[in-house]
Amino acid sequence: MNASPVTIELEIQNVTSFRPVPGDEQFRLWVEAALQGATEAVLTLRLVDDGESRKLNERYRGKNRPTNVLSFPADLPEELGIPLLGDIVICAPLVGAEAEAQQKPVQSHWAHLTIHGVLHLLGYDHQEKKAAEEMEALEADLLHSLGIRNPYH
């Protein structure tokens, strides 16, 4: 029995001046964990500064402030057969500031926000209480599998 080849195309666009940020291999590990065994996926991860995050958050969510992570799911017709999930934008300075304020390792916060963004691309959300509980439990399980503590405790 041959295993299906895994084709995960991850483009990382690092346009932030904030340092340090995790390496490409680390992001790939977190994305693959969130994809939970998917064999095909195409997505972009963009690391930005406060200004770009603020502009995107204002344009797409009506909130004039930077936010830690934004997800933009692709909306392609299924019959095209293209495994494009979409784009994730993470505000690097905010990740650092939040990790410090929450007294958690910055790598753990990067992992959490990356996984959180991918789960949004997969259709998870946290608008309703039950959906939020489901998403948070899945995030905690995925992070635990990577040796990272539950961010919600």
C-alpha positions as CSV (number, residue, x, y, z in Angstrom):
1,M,0.0,0.0,0.0
2,N,1.5,3.3,-1.1
3,A,0.9,6.4,1.0
4,S,-0.5,9.4,-0.8
5,P,2.2,12.1,-1.4
6,V,1.9,15.1,0.8
7,T,1.8,18.3,-1.2
8,I,1.6,21.3,1.1
9,E,2.6,24.6,-0.6
10,L,3.3,27.2,2.0
11,E,4.5,30.6,0.9
12,I,5.9,32.7,3.7
13,Q,6.1,36.5,3.1
14,N,8.1,38.1,5.8
15,V,7.7,41.8,5.4
16,T,8.0,42.7,9.1
17,S,10.9,44.6,10.6
18,F,10.2,42.9,14.0
19,R,12.8,40.4,15.1
20,P,13.1,37.6,15.9
21,V,10.5,35.6,14.0
22,P,10.4,31.8,13.7
23,G,12.0,30.2,10.7
24,D,10.2,28.7,7.7
25,E,10.6,25.2,9.0
26,Q,8.9,26.1,12.3
27,F,5.9,27.7,10.5
28,R,5.7,24.6,8.2
29,L,5.5,22.3,11.3
30,W,2.7,24.4,12.8
31,V,0.8,24.6,9.6
32,E,1.1,20.8,9.0
33,A,-0.1,20.1,12.5
34,A,-3.2,22.3,12.0
35,L,-3.9,20.6,8.6
36,Q,-4.3,17.4,10.6
37,G,-3.1,15.0,7.9
38,A,-4.4,16.8,4.8
39,T,-2.4,15.7,1.8
40,E,-2.9,18.8,-0.3
41,A,-3.0,22.4,0.6
42,V,-1.8,25.7,-0.8
43,L,-1.7,28.8,1.5
44,T,0.3,32.0,2.2
45,L,1.5,33.2,5.5
46,R,2.4,36.9,5.6
47,L,4.2,38.4,8.6
48,V,3.5,42.1,8.8
49,D,4.1,45.2,11.1
50,D,1.4,47.1,12.9
51,G,0.6,49.5,10.0
52,E,-0.3,46.8,7.5
53,S,-2.2,44.8,10.1
54,R,-4.2,48.0,11.1
55,K,-5.1,48.7,7.4
56,L,-6.3,45.2,6.7
57,N,-8.2,45.0,10.0
58,E,-9.9,48.3,9.2
59,R,-10.7,47.3,5.6
60,Y,-12.0,43.8,6.3
61,R,-13.3,44.0,9.9
62,G,-14.0,47.7,10.4
63,K,-11.6,47.9,13.4
64,N,-9.0,50.7,13.2
65,R,-6.2,48.9,15.1
66,P,-3.7,46.1,14.4
67,T,-4.8,42.6,15.2
68,N,-2.7,39.5,15.9
69,V,-4.0,37.3,13.1
70,L,-6.3,37.6,10.1
71,S,-7.4,34.8,7.9
72,F,-8.7,35.1,4.4
73,P,-10.2,31.8,3.2
74,A,-10.1,31.2,-0.5
75,D,-13.5,31.0,-2.1
76,L,-13.0,28.8,-5.2
77,P,-15.6,26.6,-6.8
78,E,-14.9,23.0,-5.6
79,E,-15.1,21.7,-9.1
80,L,-11.8,23.5,-9.9
81,G,-10.0,20.9,-7.7
82,I,-7.4,23.5,-6.5
83,P,-6.5,22.9,-2.9
84,L,-6.0,26.7,-2.2
85,L,-7.0,27.4,1.4
86,G,-6.2,31.1,1.5
87,D,-4.0,33.6,3.3
88,I,-3.0,34.2,6.9
89,V,-1.6,37.6,8.0
90,I,0.1,37.7,11.4
91,C,1.2,41.0,13.0
92,A,4.7,40.2,14.3
93,P,5.1,43.1,16.8
94,L,1.7,42.3,18.3
95,V,2.7,38.6,18.8
96,G,5.7,39.7,20.7
97,A,3.8,42.2,22.9
98,E,1.0,39.8,23.6
99,A,3.4,37.0,24.6
100,E,5.2,39.3,27.0
101,A,1.9,40.7,28.5
102,Q,0.5,37.2,28.9
103,Q,3.8,35.9,30.3
104,K,4.1,33.0,27.8
105,P,6.9,31.9,25.6
106,V,6.8,33.9,22.3
107,Q,7.4,30.7,20.3
108,S,4.3,29.2,21.9
109,H,2.2,32.2,20.9
110,W,3.5,32.1,17.4
111,A,2.5,28.5,17.2
112,H,-0.9,29.2,18.6
113,L,-1.7,32.1,16.2
114,T,-0.4,30.1,13.2
115,I,-2.6,27.1,14.1
116,H,-5.5,29.4,14.9
117,G,-5.2,31.1,11.4
118,V,-5.1,27.8,9.6
119,L,-8.1,26.5,11.5
120,H,-10.0,29.6,10.3
121,L,-9.0,28.7,6.7
122,L,-10.4,25.3,7.3
123,G,-13.8,26.7,8.3
124,Y,-13.6,26.9,12.1
125,D,-14.7,30.0,13.9
126,H,-15.4,31.3,17.3
127,Q,-18.4,33.6,16.9
128,E,-20.8,31.3,18.7
129,K,-20.0,29.8,22.2
130,K,-20.2,26.2,21.1
131,A,-18.0,26.8,18.0
132,A,-15.5,28.7,20.1
133,E,-15.3,25.9,22.6
134,E,-14.7,23.4,19.8
135,M,-12.1,25.5,18.1
136,E,-10.3,26.2,21.4
137,A,-10.3,22.5,22.3
138,L,-8.8,21.6,18.9
139,E,-6.2,24.3,19.2
140,A,-5.2,23.0,22.7
141,D,-5.0,19.4,21.4
142,L,-2.9,20.4,18.4
143,L,-0.6,22.5,20.6
144,H,-0.3,19.7,23.1
145,S,0.8,17.4,20.3
146,L,3.7,19.8,19.8
147,G,4.6,20.0,23.4
148,I,3.0,23.5,23.9
149,R,0.8,24.3,26.9
150,N,-2.9,25.2,26.5
151,P,-3.0,28.9,25.7
152,Y,-6.5,29.3,27.3
153,H,-5.4,28.3,30.8
